[in-house]
Amino acid sequence: MSLLRKYWEMLKVQIKLETSYAAWYWAGTFAIIVKLCTVYYFWTAVYENKETVGTLSLSNMLTYMVVAMLLEQYVSGVGNNLARMIKQGDIAMELMKPYHLLDKLVAMDIGQKISNSIRTTIPMLLFATWFVGNTLPQSLESFALFMISVVLGILIGTQLDLIIGILAFWTVNVWGLRLLRDSIIQFCSGALVPLSLYPQWFQEISMFLPFQSMVYIPVSIYTGSISGTQAYMAIATQFVWFIFIAILVRFIWAFAIRKITIFGG
């Protein structure tokens, strides 16, 4: 319980840090609203002479893009702090403290995401409902499944981001890897456009990758594209991916720490 209390305190400290600079804090909200307006006018132009694109109407597409834009902010971030600790040498002191460093980073990352939800998510949803006409899930069950799927998607993104951070033990600077990761996530997770608009062969390949679990599955549950038994199966797939990647992260971490022990004396 004492460790859980420490992680909870770390989470609260991170929220305070995130909200300490008011101008910077609310500038993020303004940037999201500008991005939302850009997405709205872009897709309105695309649908000017069309009723649907693929199987999606304009209303469904705008709802998808709003929720996808929201979730995209939550699937990364924790790896930055780990990579910075490794590059600056702070990792040595952190490893001596009475908690698992990865757990601490995840707790702080959760605090940051809670802060971001207040700064960007709630204002964006309110603005989208008024300006875009964002629709809500069809039922309470859909909303509950959506929230479970969101949590799993965020956890999968967090674990993948930790892998990028751990690779700093070997590469020191992970800027290029992060750029590659962001590009892959945007393209393969459905954050850029719905995966249902991609060629059939790419949709089939994406089923065997974890990226669609981060954005496409939660948003598809929200919009009703995935429902019923299919939604439960999709969530089960997300859970399996999370367990697999979390175990992989711990394995890579253990190998990296052994490397430090060998070369650090």
PyMOL commands that set and color helices and strands:
alter all, ss='L'
color gray80, all
select helices_A, chain A and resi 2-18+22-46+58-72+78-88+91-94+101-131+140-166+168-171+175-188+195-197+200-206+211-213+216-223+228-264
alter helices_A, ss='H'
color red, helices_A
select strands_A, chain A and resi 52-53+56-57
alter strands_A, ss='S'
color yellow, strands_A
deselect
rebuild
show_as cartoon
